Amino acid sequence: MGSLQKYYRQSATYKIFSGMFQELATFLDTLGKISANGFNVLKYIVKKEINFKEFIYQCDRFGISSLPITLSIVGMTSIIVASQVALEMVKQGGGNFVGLLMTMLIVRELGAIMAGFAIISMIGSSIASEIATMRVTEQIDAIKVLKVDPIQHLFVPRVLSGMFMMPFVVIVASVVGVLTGALTAKLSSGLGYRAYFDSMWLGLYMKDLGVSILKSICFGGTIALVSCTCGYYAKGGAKGVGEATTKAVVWSFVSIVIIDMFFAIAFFF
């Protein structure tokens, strides 16, 4: 019986299912930590126990520092989509709807999701590695010795700045995306600017703008919270910092895609 059990543990089937259950356990553990930290952050925000100096610094980090890469990614994505869509639509007689299609795509989805991806890559990974380094070098333990709650000191300014600045980043990125889409449509298909911008308003409503802003608030808070949490529970020296940063990026990508799916079902299904 023992040899059979030993043989089974060495089989590929056992390793596959064991790995799946291990990943599920890690998922539930991480989700629980993120939820608990999110509740504590909300508690401090409601009590208005906020380090406003740190909040302003993190706002600059989320909004100003991330803007060049965010605008680049959204602008290039808009160019890619418009260059493939505009010419075909003009050929099929749908040139008057190119602006509508591009604007709906950018305002509803591309602006927020691509800005989220850019901020995860630049700011989320930076936050995770910063807090993970503080953890493995025992700086967080020193903060506790000073009777300061690390959640209040580290999490609250970052999460609040993410929620506050992300809508502005998304709005600017969406405007850039729409404009680069118009320029690309003109160059690739000869579609006039007036036809492009006139068609924008055929299917764009205040609801779309409101949903995009609300979505971006959720994205910003989620990215900051997930990145802080993954960094906060890092362990194992330099290797632990790398693992925490990777985990933060992966979990942030997964989180905002799931949130985006729920928004799509709730408002556009």
Stockholm file with secondary structure:
# STOCKHOLM 1.0

chainA/1-269         MGSLQKYYRQSATYKIFSGMFQELATFLDTLGKISANGFNVLKYIVKKEINFKEFIYQCDRFGISSLPITLSIVGMTSIIVASQVALEMVKQGGGNFVGLLMTMLIVRELGAIMAGFAIISMIGSSIASEIATMRVTEQIDAIKVLKVDPIQHLFVPRVLSGMFMMPFVVIVASVVGVLTGALTAKLSSGLGYRAYFDSMWLGLYMKDLGVSILKSICFGGTIALVSCTCGYYAKGGAKGVGEATTKAVVWSFVSIVIIDMFFAIAFFF
#=GR chainA/1-269 SS CHHHHHHHHTSHHHHHHHHHHHHHHHHHHHHHHHHHHHHHHHHHHHTTCCCHHHHHHHHIIIIIITHHHHHHHHHHHHHHHHHHHHHHHHHTTCGGGHHHHHHHHIIIIIHHHHHHHHHIIIIIHHHHHHHHHHHHTTHHHHHHHTTCCHIIIIIHHHHHHHHHHHHHHHHHHHHHHHHHHHHHHHHHHCCCHHHHHHHHTTSCCHHHHHHHHHHHHHHHHHHHHHHHHHHHTCCSHHHHHHHHHHHHHHHHHHHHHHHHHHHHHHHHC
#=GC SS_cons         CHHHHHHHHTSHHHHHHHHHHHHHHHHHHHHHHHHHHHHHHHHHHHTTCCCHHHHHHHHIIIIIITHHHHHHHHHHHHHHHHHHHHHHHHHTTCGGGHHHHHHHHIIIIIHHHHHHHHHIIIIIHHHHHHHHHHHHTTHHHHHHHTTCCHIIIIIHHHHHHHHHHHHHHHHHHHHHHHHHHHHHHHHHHCCCHHHHHHHHTTSCCHHHHHHHHHHHHHHHHHHHHHHHHHHHTCCSHHHHHHHHHHHHHHHHHHHHHHHHHHHHHHHHC
//
